[in-house]
């Protein structure tokens, strides 16, 4: 069975925002994941963060185009962050003292634990504190 991967906000922004410094690496990693037919997931909180940041950094048109592509994607699957995940995320948020850790990162970690996802496609290191493997792997 192919191991699933969570696609985080930084990767989604990199994929869709051409001006982003992670655009080329994001496209490369995504192509590799798709070639390996890895199941890809993102959460409703990640969607929220990604389209909001793209609107701020790339403008309305970019955010709408990316948002529509994500909503219609047959490659990346949207997972609802429900009350159970938010309760677990709050526990994680209180347990980790890193000032860079967002509540959305905690909801992602809660969903990853629930779905048995061990790898996250992201360009920030926020998920290392939870013990997840980062993609791309640091050199």
SELUM-686025 format. One line per 8 residues: number of its first residue (from 1); for each residue x, y, z of C-alpha. Coordinates in pm, 1 decimal. Example, Ala and Ser with C-alpha at 12.3 -4.5 7.8 and 13.67 -1.06 7.14 Angstrom:
<nodes>
1	1230.0/-450.0/780.0 ~ 1367.0/-106.0/714.0
</nodes>
This chain:
<nodes>
1	0.0/0.0/0.0 ~ 127.1/347.5/-86.4 ~ 185.6/566.5/216.8 ~ -32.0/880.3/230.7 ~ 110.8/1231.4/257.5 ~ -36.4/1548.4/405.3 ~ 20.8/1852.6/181.5 ~ 70.5/2156.2/404.3
9	5.3/2525.7/340.6 ~ 363.4/2612.7/242.5 ~ 361.9/2341.4/-24.9 ~ 23.1/2446.6/-164.3 ~ 126.0/2811.7/-179.8 ~ 449.3/2705.5/-349.8 ~ 256.7/2498.6/-603.9 ~ 10.9/2768.4/-706.6
17	193.2/3098.0/-650.7 ~ 456.7/3132.1/-921.8 ~ 626.8/3421.3/-741.9 ~ 679.2/3209.4/-430.6 ~ 1040.6/3107.0/-365.5 ~ 927.7/2745.0/-321.8 ~ 742.9/2725.6/-654.9 ~ 999.2/2517.0/-847.6
25	1079.1/2280.8/-557.2 ~ 706.7/2238.4/-484.2 ~ 633.2/2142.7/-843.3 ~ 922.8/1895.3/-842.7 ~ 813.9/1723.6/-521.0 ~ 449.7/1713.6/-635.1 ~ 552.2/1551.9/-964.7 ~ 749.8/1288.1/-772.1
33	459.0/1216.7/-537.3 ~ 216.3/1185.1/-826.8 ~ 454.5/959.6/-1019.8 ~ 462.1/729.6/-716.2 ~ 81.3/755.4/-692.3 ~ 99.8/855.9/-327.3 ~ -240.1/940.9/-172.3 ~ -236.9/1315.4/-96.9
41	-448.9/1493.3/163.3 ~ -497.5/1848.2/287.9 ~ -732.7/1980.7/553.0 ~ -999.3/2247.0/556.1 ~ -769.6/2454.9/779.3 ~ -485.1/2421.0/527.9 ~ -723.3/2529.5/251.4 ~ -818.1/2833.5/461.9
49	-456.5/2932.1/525.9 ~ -341.9/2871.1/167.9 ~ -608.7/3070.9/-15.3 ~ -585.0/3352.4/239.5 ~ -207.2/3378.8/197.9 ~ -227.2/3355.1/-181.6 ~ -484.6/3633.8/-187.1 ~ -257.0/3849.0/28.0
57	64.8/3771.1/-161.8 ~ -57.9/3701.7/-515.7 ~ -393.9/3874.5/-542.4 ~ -755.2/3781.0/-582.4 ~ -728.6/3599.6/-918.0 ~ -448.0/3369.0/-802.2 ~ -631.8/3281.8/-481.0 ~ -959.5/3205.6/-661.1
65	-789.3/2999.0/-932.3 ~ -594.6/2797.5/-672.5 ~ -898.9/2759.5/-447.0 ~ -1113.2/2627.1/-731.7 ~ -836.7/2387.1/-839.4 ~ -804.0/2256.7/-483.5 ~ -1179.8/2217.2/-439.0 ~ -1205.3/2021.6/-765.2
73	-881.8/1825.1/-729.9 ~ -885.6/1452.7/-792.5 ~ -522.4/1431.8/-678.1 ~ -540.1/1595.2/-335.0 ~ -825.2/1497.4/-104.6 ~ -982.1/1746.6/134.3 ~ -1030.1/1632.1/495.1 ~ -1271.3/1817.5/719.7
81	-1127.7/1934.9/1050.9 ~ -1406.9/1833.6/1285.3 ~ -1466.1/1901.9/1654.5 ~ -1277.1/1588.7/1760.1 ~ -970.6/1703.6/1562.8 ~ -996.3/2055.0/1708.9 ~ -1008.1/1914.4/2063.4 ~ -697.8/1704.8/1995.8
89	-532.3/2004.7/1827.0 ~ -595.3/2218.7/2135.1 ~ -427.6/1953.3/2349.9 ~ -127.5/1954.2/2112.4 ~ -120.3/2335.6/2097.5 ~ -97.9/2355.6/2477.0 ~ 164.0/2079.6/2496.7 ~ 408.5/2234.1/2244.8
97	565.4/2565.1/2342.1 ~ 720.3/2660.6/2004.7 ~ 622.4/3020.2/1917.4 ~ 613.8/2929.6/1544.8 ~ 355.8/2653.4/1585.9 ~ 11.9/2749.3/1458.3 ~ -317.8/2603.6/1569.4 ~ -367.9/2493.4/1207.6
105	-45.3/2292.5/1232.8 ~ -195.7/2123.0/1536.6 ~ -520.3/2042.8/1354.7 ~ -309.6/1894.0/1074.3 ~ -114.6/1684.6/1324.4 ~ -440.0/1560.6/1479.6 ~ -573.9/1459.7/1136.4 ~ -242.0/1295.3/1045.9
113	-249.8/1088.9/1364.4 ~ -611.0/988.8/1301.3 ~ -543.1/881.8/940.3 ~ -205.0/719.8/1009.7 ~ -16.2/971.2/793.2 ~ 354.1/988.0/881.4 ~ 486.3/1223.0/610.7 ~ 408.2/1586.6/538.6
121	493.5/1783.3/222.7 ~ 595.1/2121.2/366.0 ~ 872.8/2377.2/347.5 ~ 867.2/2481.5/712.4 ~ 987.9/2271.5/1000.6 ~ 678.3/2299.3/1222.0 ~ 590.3/1930.6/1188.9 ~ 925.9/1795.5/1307.3
129	825.0/1868.0/1666.8 ~ 542.6/1617.5/1625.4 ~ 778.0/1349.5/1495.9 ~ 653.6/1348.3/1136.1 ~ 883.8/1302.5/836.3 ~ 922.5/1608.0/614.6 ~ 906.9/1600.1/235.3 ~ 1124.0/1708.2/76.2
137	1370.9/1556.9/316.7 ~ 1625.8/1809.9/450.6 ~ 1971.9/1767.0/304.9
</nodes>
